[in-house]
Amino acid sequence: MEAQSILAKPARERAPVAVERCPTCGAELPAGFRFCGQCGRALGAVLAPRPSDVVTIVFIDLKGFSKFTSRADGDAVRELVRVFQWLVREQLAKHRGFEVKQLGDGFMIAFADPKRAVAFAVDVQRSLSSHPVASPVALCAGINSGDAIREGDDFFGHTVNVASRIATRATGGQVLVSESTRALVGELEGVEFVDAGRRQLRGIPGRYRLYEAVWG
């Protein structure tokens, strides 16, 4: 009877339900949800609470996107962006990553687990390469692991800068990882790490050994 009486209360007498908004798409969501049901964005960073914790940063973008937008009509561009964002956020939910920010035709993403970070990038690459809408472009990814400065839902510092620069060294279709990420991942089923040599990264002293994550 008590449960029935609670359910029977008029809406105006019930406790208000806290509502949050997704920072990406603006959809209204009950407080406490981990992912947006509309666009798939992770809604709360639960990784790297202290500067000393290791975080793995992934930068991904689309090579060939600028060239494509210069000759394609608006509907084709919007459809490509929609498909790309949907595939990225689908894999984010699967691999439990955190979307730090969207950067034009790319994303900055953070992971607590380096294996999940590499698996995420490979799965996005695999999904995008087989989608007919995405044929004019190719996914590039740069991944690095280390400590990072966290402010709110954003990350800063050397680890982030290196990941960003690694992404710029990737050619169309490549997923490049740093030596630190490679060491932390060890073996990953379905993925082979191929030594890509020591590379100079723009604006960062020294040369960094990189590995390409190749999926079969």
Secondary structure, 3 states (H helix, E strand, C coil): CHHHHHHCCCHHHCCCCCEEECCCCCCEEECCCCECCCCCCECCCCCCCCCCCEEEEEEEEEECHHHHHHHCCHHHHHHHHHHHHHHHHHHHHHHCCEEEEEECCEEEEEECCHHHHHHHHHHHHHHHHCCHHHCCCEEEEEEEEEECEEECCEEECHHHHHHHHHHHHCCCCCEEEEHHHHHHHCCECCEEEEEEEEEEECCEEEEEEEEEEEEC
